[in-house]
Amino acid sequence: MDDKGIEDAAILLMTLGEEQAAEVFKHLAPKEVQRLGEAIARMKAVPHDRLEAVMGAFSSQASAQHMLVADSDEYLRSVLRKALGDEKAKLLIDRIMQGSDVSGLESLKWMDAAAVAELLRHEHPQIVAAMLVHLDAEQASAVIKAFGERQRNEVMVRIATLDGIQPAALKDLNDVMSKVLAGGDKLRKPTLGGTKTAAEIINLLGNAIETSVLDYIREADNELAQKIMDSMFTFDDLIKLDDKGIQALLKEVQSESLVIALKGAAPELRERVFKNMSTRAAETLREDLDSRGPVRLSEVESEQKEMLKTVRRLVDEGQVVMATGAADEFV
């Protein structure tokens, strides 16, 4: 949600009164509570027309919503039990709803990173990895920064190779100190962990720690390290370069390679490239892109990878900086 959306939500909550607003807050994630709280704290007065616009938009959206059943979770359980029997229904319900009732995980999200690190400091790296993939990348990176180098590296390797977590273990997270994650059934949750999660966390660790972690992973598994690096930085991320960075990159890239690479680029990235060229060069590039016929995806990806290698080199040489999305940090 953008800043205006946060402000609109804050205005709406302030019109509800304390009791109703408190009920809404109960259903929000920690970051959402923080952002809304900050918006409310900043808001001293609201113009009448803004208030009317917010209330009107809410009324319109609310009127379009219809509750089909009072409790959708219980409805699902009841239907599946009747259709499949208790045993089969339980397996399917666990697969559909795994992780939905894990208060321990939710409590971690509300804790200070240092407190989470202390809680997990003496746990096996596999357990720590299983916990951290449930946090957002920013909080997870802050927890990992609080670990020693060896634990940090071992945990990152396991996050990168994690392909699932046992649902029963998720529900018993409050007993994690008793090693309950080693138990449970064999159902898997394939959407947590992996190289992308590892990359998102490493992106927020800062240059020195990032290099140390990647070097450690590279020594253990060079292919895994490369997969993480590929996930850390994609071609569309070039839009995060400042104008000076894009101009430095364009000096290093042949026109033919640029045309092929941009065939698979997002429109916003293309416009950033055009903006950082002379009018004549931009017009020529547009014409080349328009006149170029279909290009094999493998060829596009190959040229994009070569450009990414060039960007990484420019970053290492200090000629280019790239925003990570975290305040005041660059890689």
RASUL-V212500 format. One record per residue. N is the residue number from 0. RES is the residue in one letter. PSI is psi in whole degrees, -180 to 180 (NA if undefined). Layout:
N RES PSI
N RES PSI
This chain:
0 M 134
1 D 177
2 D -39
3 K -40
4 G -40
5 I -44
6 E -41
7 D -43
8 A -39
9 A -43
10 I -45
11 L -45
12 L -37
13 M -23
14 T -15
15 L -26
16 G 164
17 E -46
18 E -48
19 Q -39
20 A -39
21 A -39
22 E -38
23 V -45
24 F -30
25 K -23
26 H 7
27 L 155
28 A 160
29 P -45
30 K -37
31 E -41
32 V -45
33 Q -47
34 R -42
35 L -41
36 G -43
37 E -40
38 A -42
39 I -41
40 A -34
41 R -23
42 M 107
43 K -34
44 A 148
45 V 127
46 P 146
47 H -42
48 D -34
49 R -43
50 L -44
51 E -38
52 A -42
53 V -47
54 M -38
55 G -43
56 A -41
57 F -44
58 S -41
59 S -45
60 Q -39
61 A -37
62 S -20
63 A -8
64 Q 137
65 H 130
66 M 115
67 L -40
68 V 155
69 A -36
70 D 98
71 S -34
72 D -48
73 E -35
74 Y -45
75 L -46
76 R -45
77 S -45
78 V -45
79 L -37
80 R -43
81 K -34
82 A -36
83 L -14
84 G 161
85 D -45
86 E -51
87 K -38
88 A -40
89 K -42
90 L -44
91 L -40
92 I -42
93 D -40
94 R -40
95 I -40
96 M 13
97 Q 138
98 G -3
99 S -15
100 D 66
101 V 81
102 S -29
103 G -44
104 L -44
105 E -38
106 S -33
107 L -37
108 K -23
109 W -8
110 M 152
111 D 145
112 A -40
113 A -37
114 A -40
115 V -44
116 A -41
117 E -39
118 L -37
119 L -2
120 R -36
121 H 10
122 E 161
123 H 141
124 P -32
125 Q -39
126 I -44
127 V -44
128 A -44
129 A -32
130 M -45
131 L -28
132 V -11
133 H -9
134 L 160
135 D 161
136 A -36
137 E -46
138 Q -41
139 A -41
140 S -37
141 A -37
142 V -46
143 I -35
144 K -28
145 A -11
146 F 163
147 G 167
148 E -44
149 R -48
150 Q -41
151 R -48
152 N -43
153 E -39
154 V -42
155 M -37
156 V -42
157 R -35
158 I -42
159 A -28
160 T 1
161 L 128
162 D 11
163 G 164
164 I 140
165 Q 124
166 P -41
167 A -35
168 A -35
169 L -43
170 K -23
171 D 26
172 L -31
173 N -20
174 D 23
175 V -32
176 M -14
177 S 12
178 K 33
179 V -19
180 L -17
181 A -13
182 G -161
183 G 175
184 D -174
185 K 9
186 L 146
187 R 152
188 K 92
189 P -5
190 T -3
191 L 146
192 G -167
193 G 177
194 T -34
195 K -44
196 T -45
197 A -43
198 A -42
199 E -39
200 I -46
201 I -36
202 N -27
203 L 4
204 L -19
205 G 156
206 N -50
207 A -50
208 I -40
209 E -47
210 T -43
211 S -46
212 V -48
213 L -37
214 D -42
215 Y -46
216 I -39
217 R -38
218 E -37
219 A -39
220 D 96
221 N -38
222 E -41
223 L -43
224 A -41
225 Q -38
226 K -40
227 I -45
228 M -39
229 D -37
230 S -27
231 M -30
232 F 108
233 T 168
234 F -40
235 D -19
236 D -11
237 L -22
238 I -17
239 K -12
240 L 145
241 D 172
242 D -40
243 K -39
244 G -43
245 I -41
246 Q -39
247 A -39
248 L -44
249 L -29
250 K -21
251 E -8
252 V 134
253 Q 148
254 S -44
255 E -43
256 S -39
257 L -43
258 V -48
259 I -44
260 A -41
261 L -13
262 K -29
263 G 16
264 A 156
265 A 149
266 P -38
267 E -38
268 L -41
269 R -45
270 E -36
271 R -38
272 V -48
273 F -41
274 K -31
275 N 21
276 M 163
277 S 158
278 T -43
279 R -44
280 A -39
281 A -41
282 E -42
283 T -42
284 L -42
285 R -45
286 E -41
287 D -41
288 L -41
289 D -37
290 S -21
291 R 129
292 G -171
293 P 141
294 V 138
295 R 138
296 L -39
297 S -35
298 E -41
299 V -48
300 E -37
301 S -46
302 E -36
303 Q -40
304 K -39
305 E -39
306 M -38
307 L -38
308 K -40
309 T -42
310 V -44
311 R -40
312 R -43
313 L -36
314 V -46
315 D -34
316 E -5
317 G 10
318 Q -19
319 V 142
320 V 151
321 M 128
322 A 140
323 T -13
324 G -19
325 A 147
326 A 132
327 D 22
328 E 143
329 F 155
330 V NA
